[in-house]
Amino acid sequence: DKKVVRFGQGAELEITDLVERKDSLTFKANFLEQVLDLPVTGKYNATNAMIASYVALQEGVSEEQIRLAFQHLELTRNRTEWKKAANGADILSDVYNANPTAMKLILETFSAIPANEGGKKIAVLADMKELGDQSVQLHNQMILSLSPDVLDTVIFYGEDIAELAQLASQMFPIGHVYYFKKTEDQDQFEDLVNQVKESLGAHDQILLKG
């Protein structure tokens, strides 16, 4: 016999309190006494940590051990990692891997983080690879996660992402969407770098995903 445990709103395992900050989060779950701290942002990370906590408890790990383990979590480089640009801007690097779910979640996370005082929010999005025949369609779905009310500028790079850039240009003000090609015949990466340097202010936040 296998025990089935469900998680999510109204399920057996549920996050009851979640506080997200720029580079960390705290949460409680309905089966935990303690508040857990994670040195990473993103609601999806809280969900993953909640599930891991439940499994650990079933294996006899104490809540205090779980709390300490998450507190000293060692993160994989370029997975929801904050860095500093040379001019002082905040870089959220999430380029370790890319798939539609991951891109949607990091865009939602980045959009939910308050902008720095006097700064704007910029997203740089590149092709997601190995999506097969549906690649362009799956890229286009990301338009639902791009809001001109939150993001000032979006910069696109790649081949399959070209249609998404076109969709975004119809939604954002003129001059706030840029597209740079990467095909077998042409690579405009240096142009992209120059555009980022031109757009990025010292108080800005910029997301790198692709």
Sine and cosine of phi, psi and omega as CSV:
sin_phi,cos_phi,sin_psi,cos_psi,sin_omega,cos_omega
0.00,0.00,0.66,-0.75,0.02,-1.00
-0.92,-0.39,0.68,-0.74,0.05,-1.00
-1.00,0.00,0.79,-0.62,0.03,-1.00
-0.97,-0.24,0.84,-0.54,0.02,-1.00
-0.86,-0.51,0.81,-0.59,-0.02,-1.00
-0.98,-0.20,0.48,-0.88,0.03,-1.00
-0.76,-0.65,0.41,-0.91,-0.04,-1.00
0.80,-0.60,-0.02,-1.00,-0.05,-1.00
-0.87,0.48,0.84,-0.55,0.02,-1.00
0.99,0.15,0.05,1.00,-0.02,-1.00
-1.00,-0.09,-0.03,-1.00,-0.01,-1.00
-0.87,0.49,-0.64,0.77,0.03,-1.00
-0.94,-0.34,0.84,-0.55,-0.10,-0.99
-0.54,-0.84,0.68,-0.73,0.12,-0.99
-0.97,0.23,0.80,-0.60,-0.06,-1.00
-0.98,-0.20,-0.52,0.86,0.04,-1.00
-0.65,-0.76,0.78,-0.62,0.01,-1.00
-0.70,-0.72,0.81,-0.58,0.07,-1.00
-0.84,-0.54,0.90,-0.43,0.02,-1.00
-0.98,-0.17,0.70,-0.72,0.13,-0.99
-0.85,-0.53,0.01,-1.00,-0.09,-1.00
-0.86,0.51,-0.67,0.75,-0.10,-1.00
-0.79,-0.62,0.30,0.95,0.01,-1.00
-0.30,-0.95,0.12,-0.99,0.09,-1.00
-0.44,-0.90,0.37,-0.93,0.15,-0.99
-0.78,-0.63,0.53,-0.85,0.04,-1.00
-0.44,-0.90,0.34,-0.94,0.17,-0.99
-0.85,-0.53,0.41,-0.91,0.07,-1.00
-0.79,-0.61,0.36,-0.93,-0.11,-0.99
-0.94,0.34,-0.11,0.99,0.03,-1.00
-0.91,-0.41,0.08,1.00,-0.03,-1.00
-0.92,-0.40,0.59,-0.80,0.09,-1.00
-1.00,0.07,-0.55,0.83,-0.11,-0.99
-1.00,-0.10,0.43,-0.90,0.17,-0.99
-0.99,0.12,0.70,-0.71,0.01,-1.00
-0.97,-0.26,0.66,-0.75,0.04,-1.00
-0.94,-0.35,0.72,-0.70,0.09,-1.00
-0.84,-0.54,0.70,-0.72,0.01,-1.00
-0.99,0.13,0.67,0.74,-0.04,-1.00
-0.42,-0.91,0.47,-0.88,0.01,-1.00
-0.98,-0.18,0.06,-1.00,0.04,-1.00
0.96,-0.28,0.88,-0.48,-0.01,-1.00
-0.84,0.54,-0.59,0.81,-0.01,-1.00
-0.89,0.46,-0.51,0.86,0.07,-1.00
-0.94,0.35,-0.57,0.82,0.08,-1.00
-0.90,0.43,-0.66,0.75,0.03,-1.00
-0.89,0.46,-0.72,0.70,0.03,-1.00
-0.87,0.49,-0.66,0.75,-0.01,-1.00
-0.92,0.39,-0.60,0.80,0.04,-1.00
-0.88,0.48,-0.72,0.69,0.00,-1.00
-0.90,0.43,-0.69,0.72,0.03,-1.00
-0.88,0.48,-0.61,0.79,0.02,-1.00
-0.90,0.44,-0.67,0.74,0.00,-1.00
-0.89,0.45,-0.72,0.70,0.01,-1.00
-0.88,0.47,-0.67,0.74,0.00,-1.00
-0.88,0.47,-0.67,0.74,0.03,-1.00
-0.88,0.48,-0.65,0.76,0.01,-1.00
-0.90,0.44,-0.44,0.90,-0.01,-1.00
-1.00,-0.04,0.10,1.00,0.09,-1.00
1.00,-0.05,0.15,0.99,0.05,-1.00
-0.98,0.20,0.68,-0.73,-0.04,-1.00
-0.98,0.20,0.36,-0.93,0.04,-1.00
-0.87,0.49,-0.62,0.79,-0.02,-1.00
-0.91,0.42,-0.64,0.77,0.06,-1.00
-0.90,0.44,-0.65,0.76,0.03,-1.00
-0.89,0.45,-0.72,0.70,-0.02,-1.00
-0.86,0.51,-0.72,0.70,-0.02,-1.00
-0.92,0.39,-0.61,0.79,0.00,-1.00
-0.89,0.45,-0.70,0.72,0.01,-1.00
-0.94,0.35,-0.57,0.82,-0.01,-1.00
-0.89,0.46,-0.54,0.84,-0.03,-1.00
-0.94,-0.34,0.52,0.86,-0.02,-1.00
-0.87,0.49,0.75,-0.67,0.08,-1.00
-0.99,-0.11,0.88,-0.48,-0.12,-0.99
-1.00,-0.02,0.54,-0.84,0.12,-0.99
-0.95,0.32,0.70,-0.71,0.00,-1.00
-0.86,0.51,0.62,-0.79,0.05,-1.00
0.92,0.40,0.37,0.93,0.20,-0.98
-0.91,-0.42,0.97,-0.25,-0.04,-1.00
0.75,0.66,0.75,0.66,-0.06,-1.00
-0.96,-0.28,0.81,-0.58,0.05,-1.00
-1.00,0.09,0.72,-0.70,0.05,-1.00
-0.73,-0.69,0.16,-0.99,0.05,-1.00
-0.93,-0.37,0.74,-0.67,0.11,-0.99
-0.97,0.22,0.26,-0.97,-0.02,-1.00
-0.86,0.51,-0.51,0.86,-0.02,-1.00
-1.00,-0.01,0.05,1.00,0.03,-1.00
0.99,-0.17,-0.12,0.99,0.02,-1.00
-0.91,0.41,0.41,-0.91,0.02,-1.00
-1.00,-0.03,0.80,-0.61,0.02,-1.00
-0.94,-0.34,0.82,-0.57,0.14,-0.99
-0.98,-0.20,0.97,-0.25,-0.06,-1.00
-1.00,-0.10,0.86,-0.50,0.03,-1.00
-0.69,-0.73,0.81,0.59,-0.13,-0.99
-0.96,-0.27,0.20,0.98,-0.02,-1.00
-0.88,0.48,-0.66,0.75,-0.01,-1.00
-0.37,-0.93,0.36,-0.93,-0.01,-1.00
-0.62,-0.79,0.76,-0.65,0.17,-0.99
-0.55,-0.83,0.24,-0.97,-0.08,-1.00
-0.83,0.55,-0.67,0.75,0.00,-1.00
-0.90,0.44,-0.72,0.70,-0.02,-1.00
-0.90,0.44,-0.65,0.76,0.00,-1.00
-0.92,0.40,-0.67,0.74,0.03,-1.00
-0.87,0.49,-0.72,0.70,-0.05,-1.00
-0.92,0.40,-0.66,0.75,-0.03,-1.00
-0.95,0.31,-0.54,0.84,0.09,-1.00
-0.91,0.42,-0.66,0.75,0.04,-1.00
-0.91,0.42,-0.67,0.74,0.01,-1.00
-0.90,0.44,-0.75,0.67,-0.01,-1.00
-0.88,0.47,-0.65,0.76,-0.02,-1.00
-0.92,0.38,-0.50,0.86,-0.04,-1.00
-0.98,0.19,-0.32,0.95,-0.01,-1.00
-0.97,0.23,0.80,-0.60,0.00,-1.00
-0.86,0.52,0.64,-0.77,0.05,-1.00
-0.92,0.40,0.46,-0.89,0.11,-0.99
-0.92,0.40,0.50,-0.87,0.02,-1.00
-0.87,0.50,0.82,-0.58,0.00,-1.00
0.98,0.22,0.16,0.99,-0.04,-1.00
-0.87,-0.49,0.24,-0.97,0.03,-1.00
-0.88,-0.47,0.15,-0.99,-0.01,-1.00
-0.91,-0.41,0.77,-0.64,-0.03,-1.00
-0.82,-0.57,0.65,-0.76,0.07,-1.00
-0.87,-0.49,0.74,-0.67,0.11,-0.99
-0.92,-0.39,0.90,-0.43,-0.09,-1.00
-0.87,-0.49,0.75,-0.66,0.00,-1.00
-0.88,-0.48,0.20,-0.98,-0.01,-1.00
-0.78,0.63,0.65,-0.76,0.23,-0.97
-1.00,-0.07,0.77,-0.64,-0.13,-0.99
-1.00,-0.05,0.29,-0.96,0.16,-0.99
0.86,0.52,0.66,0.75,0.05,-1.00
-0.99,-0.17,-0.01,1.00,0.10,-1.00
0.95,0.31,-0.48,-0.88,-0.10,-1.00
-0.91,0.42,-0.38,0.92,-0.04,-1.00
-1.00,-0.06,0.20,0.98,-0.13,-0.99
-0.83,0.56,-0.77,0.63,-0.04,-1.00
-0.88,0.47,-0.70,0.71,0.01,-1.00
-0.88,0.48,-0.68,0.73,-0.01,-1.00
-0.92,0.38,-0.59,0.81,0.10,-0.99
-0.90,0.45,-0.69,0.72,-0.06,-1.00
-0.88,0.48,-0.50,0.87,-0.01,-1.00
-0.89,0.45,-0.34,0.94,-0.01,-1.00
-0.92,0.38,-0.22,0.97,0.02,-1.00
-0.86,0.52,-0.47,0.88,-0.01,-1.00
-0.93,0.36,-0.28,0.96,-0.02,-1.00
-0.97,-0.26,0.14,0.99,-0.01,-1.00
-0.93,-0.36,0.91,-0.42,-0.03,-1.00
-0.88,-0.48,0.85,-0.53,0.06,-1.00
-0.92,0.38,-0.24,0.97,0.07,-1.00
-0.96,0.27,-0.35,0.94,-0.06,-1.00
-0.93,-0.37,-0.73,0.68,-0.04,-1.00
-1.00,-0.04,0.74,-0.67,0.03,-1.00
-0.99,0.15,-0.69,0.72,-0.11,-0.99
-0.63,-0.77,0.64,-0.77,0.10,-1.00
-0.81,-0.59,0.75,-0.66,-0.02,-1.00
-0.88,-0.48,0.81,-0.59,-0.06,-1.00
-0.93,-0.37,0.53,-0.85,-0.04,-1.00
-0.56,-0.83,0.82,-0.57,0.05,-1.00
0.62,-0.78,-0.36,-0.93,-0.03,-1.00
-0.89,-0.46,-0.81,0.59,-0.03,-1.00
-0.94,0.34,-0.26,0.96,-0.04,-1.00
-1.00,0.02,-0.01,1.00,-0.10,-0.99
-0.88,0.48,-0.68,0.74,-0.01,-1.00
-0.92,0.40,-0.58,0.81,0.06,-1.00
-0.89,0.46,-0.65,0.76,0.05,-1.00
-0.87,0.49,-0.64,0.77,0.02,-1.00
-0.91,0.41,-0.67,0.74,0.04,-1.00
-0.88,0.47,-0.69,0.73,-0.02,-1.00
-0.90,0.43,-0.58,0.81,-0.02,-1.00
-0.91,0.41,-0.39,0.92,0.06,-1.00
-0.99,0.15,-0.26,0.97,-0.09,-1.00
-0.97,-0.23,-0.57,0.82,-0.06,-1.00
-1.00,-0.07,0.38,-0.92,0.07,-1.00
-0.87,0.50,0.43,-0.90,0.04,-1.00
-0.86,0.51,0.71,-0.71,0.02,-1.00
1.00,0.02,0.13,0.99,-0.01,-1.00
-0.89,-0.46,0.08,1.00,0.08,-1.00
-0.77,-0.64,0.76,-0.65,0.00,-1.00
-0.77,-0.64,0.60,-0.80,0.04,-1.00
-0.78,-0.63,0.74,-0.67,0.03,-1.00
-0.80,-0.59,0.74,-0.67,-0.10,-0.99
-0.98,0.20,0.53,-0.85,0.27,-0.96
-0.63,-0.78,0.99,-0.14,0.02,-1.00
-0.80,-0.59,0.00,-1.00,0.04,-1.00
-0.89,0.46,-0.50,0.86,-0.09,-1.00
-0.99,-0.11,-0.34,0.94,-0.13,-0.99
-0.53,-0.85,0.71,-0.70,0.06,-1.00
-0.74,-0.67,0.92,-0.39,-0.06,-1.00
-0.98,-0.17,0.52,0.85,-0.06,-1.00
-0.86,0.50,-0.67,0.74,-0.01,-1.00
-0.89,0.45,-0.59,0.81,0.06,-1.00
-0.91,0.42,-0.63,0.78,0.06,-1.00
-0.87,0.49,-0.73,0.68,0.00,-1.00
-0.85,0.52,-0.68,0.73,0.00,-1.00
-0.90,0.43,-0.61,0.79,0.02,-1.00
-0.92,0.39,-0.65,0.76,0.05,-1.00
-0.87,0.49,-0.71,0.71,0.01,-1.00
-0.87,0.50,-0.61,0.79,-0.02,-1.00
-0.95,0.30,-0.60,0.80,-0.10,-1.00
-0.99,0.11,-0.49,0.87,-0.21,-0.98
-0.99,0.11,0.89,-0.46,0.07,-1.00
-1.00,-0.08,0.22,-0.97,-0.10,-1.00
-0.91,0.42,-0.43,0.90,-0.04,-1.00
-0.98,-0.22,0.14,0.99,-0.08,-1.00
-0.99,0.14,0.28,-0.96,0.20,-0.98
-0.89,-0.45,0.68,-0.74,0.01,-1.00
-0.74,-0.68,0.74,-0.67,0.04,-1.00
-0.98,-0.17,0.73,-0.68,0.11,-0.99
-0.92,-0.40,0.88,-0.48,-0.02,-1.00
-0.58,-0.82,0.76,-0.65,0.05,-1.00
0.24,-0.97,0.00,0.00,0.00,0.00
